[in-house]
Amino acid sequence: MSNQRARVEQLYDSLSEDYRKWSPSAHFSDAHAQTVSLFLRTLPANAPARIAELGCGHGTWLKLTIDELRAAGRQCTALGLDVSAERIRLARDYLKDYPEARVEKADLLRFEPSGEFELVYVFEVFQYFTHAEQLLILRTWLARLVPGGAIVVVDKDRWSRHSLLCEAQKRLGRLDILMGRFRRFSARFKEVYQTITYPDFRRLARDLRRSDGISVQVQRHHEFTSLTVRRSAPR
Ligand SMILES: C[S@@+](CC[C@H](N)C(=O)[O-])C[C@H]1O[C@@H](n2cnc3c(N)ncnc32)[C@H](O)[C@@H]1O
């Protein structure tokens, strides 16, 4: 395991209780609604939707997504993966009334998925990977999609204001003192910033468009960006 991977795992293990108090912002919820929720509504209702969340944390989005499907009278099976054993322990507790969900500790760079999925989504996780690693993860999971299935990545973009502030935080270390919006981050959270480099969505889309049999869409949702990669359905 690389130094970066070990550091991210250790940080999320040690901050798992702090992160448990987190809930999504209105803008993040919008990004979920305009990607995952919209896509799920396009699926045929006669079979359970098979979904996977990569880097599921303590299960926030899995629970919300299953709740939406349940409210629509839809069934699903949901796989959640995360490298942090502590976050997976909390996710198992958080999802204890959700038998359709299975969560496992896994490093996304080593995990070899099996089975087929209608939807795979990755929220605020690509920020821990290099561009080459992001492409590797996308290609690994694209191969597991049913025709018409999709992968949705949501994160802040490399060239967004948030990313530029993050880069300044990494270099100066004390940006939180100048920037009121960062004051709520404790010194412990600042360490997480050191491990983040936001993904370049346009570059990802450009590289993916070279592959046959997929469509690629990039959208802005306030400070978030999404990449949706769809495997073409048979004609
Ligand atoms: C910012 S959190 C996002 C969690 C969740 N997607 C959410 O939006 O609530 C990033 C998550 O990515 C996980 N992660 C980072 N590197 C990973 C890797 N190599 N394999 C699996 N999970 C990883 C972390 O443990 C952490 O839970």
The ligand as an ORCA input file, in Angstrom:
! r2SCAN-3c Opt
* xyz 0 1
  C     -14.698     12.624      1.771
  S     -15.070     10.967      2.231
  C     -16.548     10.681      1.280
  C     -17.402      9.568      1.838
  C     -18.746      9.388      1.138
  N     -18.598      9.129     -0.279
  C     -19.609     10.606      1.372
  O     -19.758     11.424      0.440
  O     -20.154     10.728      2.468
  C     -13.866     10.034      1.331
  C     -13.937      8.543      1.599
  O     -13.098      7.874      0.658
  C     -12.522      6.780      1.313
  N     -11.329      6.343      0.579
  C     -10.197      7.050      0.348
  N      -9.303      6.294     -0.335
  C      -9.892      5.086     -0.548
  C      -9.464      3.885     -1.188
  N      -8.239      3.750     -1.717
  N     -10.322      2.843     -1.232
  C     -11.562      2.939     -0.673
  N     -12.006      4.056     -0.043
  C     -11.186      5.117      0.025
  C     -12.209      7.332      2.703
  O     -11.973      6.311      3.656
  C     -13.453      8.161      2.983
  O     -14.437      7.449      3.660
*
